[in-house]
């Protein structure tokens, strides 16, 4: 999908509607510009609240993948309530 647009005053451009829709861009979104051999790549960016940034760290996400794999393999036990949980702890 290719669409041309004109560079306006102050080097501003308008992203054509069909491109905005396909890329799910909205007013106020952040984008990153990267110059490549092919041209200029515009990548939408997500912002993360600082209080939640720990969850999206590479290390945390790697551990999340391990937990999900253990869960998929049935290696994780769940309890219906706190009393069951405490009984399970007492067994060990």
Secondary structure, DSSP 8 states (H G I E B T S, - for coil): --------GGG-----HHHHHHHT--TT-EEEEEE-SSSEEEEEE----GGGGGGGSHHHHHHHHHHHHHHHTT-----SSHHHHHHHHHH-
